Amino acid sequence: METPGAVTITGIESEAKLSGAQPALRVQAVNHYFGAGETRKQVLTDNAVSLMAGEMVIMTGPSGSGKSTLLTLVGGLRKVQEGSVHVLGRELHGLDDRSLTLVRRSIGFIFQAHNLFDSLTALQNVRTSMELHDEAPAERDKKAIAALTRLGLGERIHYKPGQLSGGQRQRVAIARALVNRPKLVLADEPTAALDKASGREVVTILKELAREEGSTILLVTHDSRIIDVADRIVNMVDGRIVSEIFVEETVRMVEFLKRSKLFEASAPDTLTTITQKMVAERLPVGTVVVRQGDEGDKFYVIRRGGVEVRREEKGTATTVATLGSGEFFGEVALMSGERRNATVVVTEPDTVLYSLKKQDFLAALAAAPSLDQQLRSVFFRRQ
C-alpha cells in the first residue's frame, strides 16, 4: 500500500524529529533493579525516550517513580543493567568505570543538593569543573565570573557557601554545571531551593543554552511553574514512562487546526486532546495513503505538502481534488462505516500528515458536538 521510504513517528513530534535528525540521547528498553536475591526490586521497567540536540525536556511524576534513577543512568553515575543508553554518540551499556568517567566529563550535572566545597569561594567552586580543560587560569576565571554574573552572583564571587543563602548556593552549583557549555545537561530539581523569579531565570538560561549551543537538557522537576518552558514533558509513573507531550508542536498543531474551518469552533482543550493522540507521518511522493475500496481506519490532516484524491470508475482513475496544508481527508468512510470511496496519493515532496485512529476520531466527535456537525456538513458535500 505504501511507497518504500515512508516514515511513521508516534505522537506529535518536534520539527527536529520530523526532519530525521539523530537524537543526542536515546534510551531503549531500560530496566533497572535495586538489591539482590529475595530483596531484589525492579525500579525501572522497559523505558524508552529520545532527546534531540537543542531540546529541553522536563520529566515529571510522583516521588519515588524512578525519575532520578533514570537520570543517574543517563549521566553514567550508575551502570546500565538492561537495555541501551546512548549518550552523545556513545553507548553506555557495558562501559567500565574509567570510560564512564570520561563520558561524565561532557555532561553538566545540577542536583537538588548543591554539593559545593565549603572551603572554596563561589568562583573557586565553579572553577573546579574547568580543571580538566586546557585553558589559562585567567581564561577560566573570566568564564567562571561570567557564569556567576549571569546568575545574579557577580557581587558574591568571593563568598563561600556558608555566606550565601540556599538559593544562592544552588545558583553557584548551576553556574558550575553550565560554565563549560556542555552538550548535555542533567538537572534534578534545580529550582527546588529557588523562588519563582529565580527559578524562572534558571530555566530560561537553560533554554537559551539549548537554543544557542544546541545543548540537550533533561530536567526532573515537580515545579509546575516552569513546565511551559519545556519543548516536551515526559511523565513517569511506577518506574515507567507513561506519556510524553511535545509542548511547542502541540501548541502549533492546536493553532494550525483552529485555522481550519473544520476545527475553528472547537474548544482549545478539545483540540489539545485530539493533537496528543495524532501520529505524524512523513511521506515521500507517490505514497498511497488511502486506497479506494479499503476499510477506513484513520482520519488525516495535512500538516505540510499535498495530496491528490483520485476516484476510479470502470477502470479509469480521475483526479477529483487536490488538497494542501490545513485540509483533511478520510472522514467519509469513518462516519459512514462504508469502504473508502477514493484513493489518496502524496504528490508533493516532504509531505507530513497527522493521522488519528478511527476510535480516537469517533471519540473526538462524541466529545465535541460542534466538530461532529462540521464533519457531517463536509461529509454530505463530499458524497
C-alpha positions as CSV (number, residue, x, y, z in Angstrom):
1,M,0.0,0.0,0.0
2,E,2.8,2.5,0.8
3,T,5.8,3.5,-1.1
4,P,9.2,2.5,0.5
5,G,10.7,5.3,2.4
6,A,7.6,6.3,4.3
7,V,8.4,7.2,8.0
8,T,5.8,7.0,10.7
9,I,6.6,8.7,14.0
10,T,4.4,8.0,17.1
11,G,2.8,11.1,18.6
12,I,3.0,14.8,18.0
13,E,6.7,15.4,17.2
14,S,9.1,18.3,17.1
15,E,10.4,19.7,13.8
16,A,13.8,18.2,14.6
17,K,12.3,14.7,14.6
18,L,10.3,15.3,11.5
19,S,13.5,16.3,9.8
20,G,15.0,12.9,10.5
21,A,17.8,14.2,12.8
22,Q,19.5,11.7,15.1
23,P,18.9,12.0,18.9
24,A,21.6,13.3,21.2
25,L,20.2,11.0,23.9
26,R,18.4,7.7,23.3
27,V,17.1,5.3,26.0
28,Q,15.7,1.9,24.8
29,A,14.2,-1.0,26.8
30,V,15.9,0.1,30.0
31,N,15.2,-1.9,33.2
32,H,16.9,-1.4,36.5
33,Y,16.9,-3.2,39.8
34,F,17.9,-2.4,43.4
35,G,19.1,-5.2,45.8
36,A,19.7,-8.9,45.1
37,G,18.0,-12.2,45.7
38,E,14.8,-12.1,47.5
39,T,15.2,-8.4,48.2
40,R,15.7,-7.5,44.5
41,K,13.2,-4.8,43.4
42,Q,12.6,-3.5,39.9
43,V,12.6,0.3,39.9
44,L,12.6,0.9,36.1
45,T,10.6,-1.0,33.6
46,D,11.1,-1.0,29.8
47,N,11.8,2.7,29.5
48,A,12.3,4.3,26.1
49,V,12.8,8.0,25.3
50,S,14.9,10.1,22.8
51,L,16.1,13.7,23.1
52,M,17.2,15.8,20.2
53,A,20.1,18.3,20.2
54,G,18.8,21.7,21.3
55,E,15.7,20.2,23.0
56,M,14.7,20.8,26.6
57,V,12.7,18.0,28.1
58,I,11.1,18.1,31.6
59,M,10.4,14.8,33.3
60,T,7.6,14.8,35.9
61,G,6.0,12.1,38.1
62,P,5.3,11.2,41.7
63,S,8.1,11.0,44.2
64,G,9.7,7.5,44.0
65,S,8.6,6.9,40.5
66,G,12.2,6.4,39.2
67,K,13.0,9.7,37.6
68,S,16.2,10.3,39.5
69,T,17.3,6.7,38.9
70,L,16.9,7.1,35.2
71,L,18.8,10.4,35.3
72,T,21.8,8.8,37.0
73,L,21.9,6.0,34.4
74,V,21.9,8.6,31.6
75,G,24.6,10.5,33.3
76,G,26.9,7.5,33.8
77,L,26.6,7.7,37.6
78,R,25.1,4.2,37.6
79,K,25.9,1.3,35.3
80,V,23.2,0.2,32.8
81,Q,21.9,-3.2,33.8
82,E,19.5,-3.9,31.0
83,G,18.7,-2.1,27.8
84,S,20.5,0.7,25.9
85,V,21.5,4.2,26.9
86,H,23.2,6.1,24.0
87,V,24.6,9.5,25.0
88,L,26.3,11.9,22.6
89,G,27.3,9.1,20.3
90,R,28.4,6.7,23.0
91,E,26.7,3.5,24.2
92,L,26.9,3.4,28.0
93,H,25.8,-0.2,28.5
94,G,28.9,-2.3,29.2
95,L,31.3,0.6,29.8
96,D,33.8,0.2,32.6
97,D,34.3,2.8,35.3
98,R,37.1,4.7,33.6
99,S,35.1,5.0,30.4
100,L,32.0,6.2,32.3
101,T,34.2,8.9,33.9
102,L,35.2,10.2,30.5
103,V,31.6,10.3,29.4
104,R,30.6,12.3,32.6
105,R,33.2,15.0,31.7
106,S,31.0,16.0,28.7
107,I,27.8,16.3,30.9
108,G,26.7,19.2,33.1
109,F,25.1,18.0,36.3
110,I,22.7,20.0,38.5
111,F,21.4,18.3,41.6
112,Q,19.0,19.5,44.3
113,A,21.8,19.1,46.8
114,H,24.3,21.7,45.6
115,N,27.4,19.7,46.7
116,L,29.6,22.8,46.9
117,F,33.0,22.7,48.6
118,D,32.5,24.7,51.8
119,S,36.2,25.8,51.9
120,L,36.1,27.3,48.4
121,T,34.6,30.6,47.2
122,A,31.8,30.7,44.6
123,L,34.4,31.5,41.9
124,Q,36.7,28.6,43.0
125,N,33.7,26.2,43.2
126,V,32.8,27.0,39.6
127,R,36.5,26.7,38.5
128,T,36.6,23.1,39.8
129,S,34.6,21.9,36.8
130,M,37.1,23.5,34.5
131,E,40.3,22.0,35.9
132,L,40.5,19.3,33.2
133,H,40.2,21.8,30.4
134,D,43.3,23.1,28.8
135,E,42.8,26.8,29.4
136,A,44.9,29.5,31.0
137,P,43.9,30.4,34.6
138,A,42.9,33.9,33.6
139,E,40.5,32.5,30.9
140,R,39.0,30.1,33.4
141,D,38.3,33.0,35.8
142,K,36.8,35.0,33.1
143,K,34.3,32.3,32.1
144,A,33.5,31.5,35.8
145,I,32.8,35.1,36.6
146,A,30.6,35.4,33.5
147,A,28.6,32.4,34.5
148,L,28.1,33.6,38.1
149,T,27.2,37.1,36.9
150,R,24.6,35.8,34.5
151,L,23.0,34.1,37.5
152,G,23.0,37.2,39.6
153,L,26.0,36.5,41.7
154,G,28.5,38.9,40.2
155,E,29.0,40.7,43.6
156,R,29.4,37.4,45.5
157,I,32.1,35.6,43.5
158,H,34.4,35.6,46.5
159,Y,31.8,34.5,49.1
160,K,32.0,31.0,50.5
161,P,28.9,28.7,50.7
162,G,28.4,29.5,54.4
163,Q,28.0,33.2,53.5
164,L,25.3,32.5,50.8
165,S,21.6,31.7,51.0
166,G,20.3,28.4,49.9
167,G,19.1,29.8,46.6
168,Q,22.4,31.5,46.0
169,R,24.3,28.2,46.7
170,Q,22.1,26.5,44.2
171,R,22.9,29.1,41.6
172,V,26.6,28.6,42.2
173,A,26.0,24.9,41.5
174,I,24.1,25.7,38.3
175,A,26.9,28.1,37.2
176,R,29.4,25.2,37.8
177,A,27.4,22.9,35.6
178,L,27.0,25.3,32.8
179,V,30.3,27.1,32.6
180,N,31.8,24.6,30.1
181,R,28.7,24.9,27.8
182,P,28.1,21.1,28.0
183,K,26.2,19.4,25.1
184,L,24.1,17.5,27.7
185,V,22.8,18.9,31.0
186,L,21.0,16.7,33.5
187,A,19.2,18.6,36.2
188,D,17.4,17.0,39.2
189,E,15.0,19.5,40.9
190,P,17.3,22.5,40.1
191,T,14.6,25.1,41.1
192,A,13.6,23.5,44.4
193,A,15.5,26.0,46.5
194,L,14.7,29.0,44.4
195,D,11.8,31.4,44.5
196,K,9.5,31.8,41.5
197,A,11.5,34.6,39.8
198,S,14.9,32.9,40.3
199,G,13.6,29.5,39.2
200,R,12.2,31.0,36.1
201,E,15.5,32.7,35.4
202,V,17.4,29.5,35.7
203,V,15.2,27.5,33.3
204,T,15.3,30.4,30.9
205,I,19.1,30.3,30.9
206,L,18.9,26.5,30.3
207,K,16.6,27.1,27.4
208,E,19.0,29.7,25.9
209,L,21.8,27.2,26.2
210,A,19.8,24.6,24.3
211,R,18.9,27.1,21.6
212,E,22.3,28.9,21.3
213,E,24.6,25.9,21.7
214,G,22.5,23.0,20.6
215,S,22.7,21.5,24.1
216,T,20.2,18.9,25.2
217,I,18.6,19.5,28.6
218,L,16.8,16.8,30.7
219,L,15.3,18.3,33.8
220,V,13.5,16.4,36.6
221,T,11.0,18.6,38.5
222,H,7.8,18.9,40.4
223,D,7.8,22.6,39.8
224,S,4.6,23.3,37.8
225,R,5.7,27.0,37.4
226,I,8.3,26.1,34.8
227,I,6.5,23.4,32.8
228,D,5.6,25.7,29.9
229,V,9.3,26.4,29.1
230,A,9.9,22.8,28.0
231,D,9.8,21.5,24.5
232,R,8.4,18.3,25.8
233,I,7.0,16.9,29.0
234,V,7.7,13.2,29.9
235,N,5.7,11.7,32.7
236,M,6.9,8.7,34.7
237,V,4.8,6.5,37.0
238,D,5.9,3.5,38.9
239,G,9.2,3.2,37.1
240,R,7.8,3.5,33.6
241,I,7.5,6.5,31.2
242,V,3.8,6.5,30.5
243,S,3.3,9.6,28.4
244,E,5.0,12.5,26.6
245,I,3.8,15.7,25.2
246,F,5.6,17.9,22.6
247,V,4.7,21.3,24.0
248,E,5.6,23.6,21.2
249,E,4.4,21.3,18.4
250,T,1.2,20.6,20.3
251,V,0.6,24.3,20.6
252,R,1.5,24.8,16.9
253,M,-0.9,22.0,15.9
254,V,-3.7,23.4,18.0
255,E,-3.2,26.8,16.3
256,F,-2.9,25.0,13.0
257,L,-6.2,23.1,13.5
258,K,-8.0,26.3,14.7
259,R,-7.2,27.9,11.3
260,S,-9.1,25.1,9.6
261,K,-12.8,25.8,9.1
262,L,-13.5,22.2,10.4
263,F,-12.0,22.9,13.8
264,E,-12.4,26.6,14.3
265,A,-15.3,26.3,16.7
266,S,-13.7,23.6,18.8
267,A,-12.5,24.4,22.3
268,P,-8.7,24.6,23.0
269,D,-8.9,21.6,25.4
270,T,-10.7,19.5,22.8
271,L,-8.0,20.4,20.2
272,T,-5.2,19.6,22.6
273,T,-6.7,16.2,23.3
274,I,-7.0,15.5,19.6
275,T,-3.5,16.6,18.8
276,Q,-1.9,14.5,21.5
277,K,-3.4,11.4,20.0
278,M,-2.3,12.1,16.5
279,V,0.6,10.4,14.7
280,A,3.0,12.3,12.4
281,E,3.7,10.5,9.1
282,R,6.4,11.9,6.8
283,L,5.7,10.5,3.4
284,P,7.6,10.6,0.0
285,V,5.9,11.5,-3.3
286,G,3.9,8.5,-4.7
287,T,2.9,7.1,-1.3
288,V,-0.6,5.7,-1.4
289,V,-2.2,6.9,1.9
290,V,-5.7,5.7,1.3
291,R,-6.8,3.1,-1.3
292,Q,-10.3,3.0,-2.8
293,G,-12.2,0.0,-1.6
294,D,-10.3,-0.4,1.6
295,E,-11.8,-0.2,5.1
296,G,-11.4,3.2,6.8
297,D,-9.1,3.2,9.8
298,K,-7.7,6.7,10.0
299,F,-8.6,10.4,9.6
300,Y,-5.9,12.7,8.2
301,V,-4.9,16.3,8.4
302,I,-2.2,17.7,6.1
303,R,0.5,19.5,8.1
304,R,2.8,20.1,5.2
305,G,2.9,19.3,1.4
306,G,0.0,18.0,-0.6
307,V,-2.0,15.0,-2.0
308,E,-4.3,14.1,-4.8
309,V,-7.7,12.4,-4.4
310,R,-8.4,10.0,-7.2
311,R,-11.6,8.1,-7.9
312,E,-11.7,5.0,-10.1
313,E,-14.8,4.2,-12.2
314,K,-14.9,1.5,-14.8
315,G,-11.1,1.1,-14.8
316,T,-10.4,4.8,-15.3
317,A,-8.9,6.9,-12.5
318,T,-9.8,10.6,-12.3
319,T,-8.4,13.3,-10.0
320,V,-11.3,14.8,-8.2
321,A,-9.5,17.0,-5.7
322,T,-6.0,18.4,-4.8
323,L,-5.5,19.0,-1.1
324,G,-2.9,21.0,0.7
325,S,-1.7,22.3,4.1
326,G,-4.6,22.6,6.6
327,E,-7.0,20.4,4.6
328,F,-8.2,17.0,5.7
329,F,-9.5,13.7,4.3
330,G,-10.5,10.2,5.3
331,E,-13.6,11.2,7.4
332,V,-16.2,9.8,5.0
333,A,-15.5,6.1,5.5
334,L,-15.2,6.6,9.2
335,M,-18.5,8.3,9.6
336,S,-20.5,6.2,7.1
337,G,-18.9,2.8,8.0
338,E,-18.5,2.2,4.3
339,R,-15.3,1.4,2.4
340,R,-13.0,4.1,1.1
341,N,-14.6,5.9,-1.9
342,A,-11.3,7.2,-3.4
343,T,-7.6,6.8,-3.5
344,V,-5.3,9.4,-1.9
345,V,-1.7,9.8,-3.2
346,V,1.1,12.1,-2.0
347,T,2.1,14.5,-4.7
348,E,4.5,16.9,-3.0
349,P,8.0,16.3,-1.6
350,D,8.4,16.2,2.2
351,T,4.7,15.8,2.9
352,V,3.7,15.5,6.6
353,L,0.3,14.2,7.6
354,Y,-1.1,13.9,11.0
355,S,-3.4,10.9,11.4
356,L,-5.9,10.0,14.0
357,K,-7.1,6.4,14.6
358,K,-10.7,5.6,14.0
359,Q,-11.5,5.0,17.7
360,D,-9.9,8.3,18.7
361,F,-11.6,10.1,15.8
362,L,-15.0,8.9,16.8
363,A,-14.3,9.7,20.5
364,A,-13.4,13.3,19.5
365,L,-16.7,13.6,17.7
366,A,-18.6,12.3,20.7
367,A,-16.8,14.8,22.9
368,A,-17.3,17.8,20.6
369,P,-20.8,18.2,19.1
370,S,-19.7,21.2,17.0
371,L,-16.9,19.2,15.4
372,D,-19.4,16.4,14.7
373,Q,-21.7,18.9,13.0
374,Q,-18.9,20.4,10.9
375,L,-17.7,17.0,9.8
376,R,-21.2,15.8,8.8
377,S,-21.6,19.0,6.8
378,V,-18.4,18.2,4.9
379,F,-19.4,14.6,4.7
380,F,-22.6,15.4,2.7
381,R,-20.8,17.8,0.4
382,R,-18.2,15.1,-0.5
383,Q,-20.8,12.5,-1.4
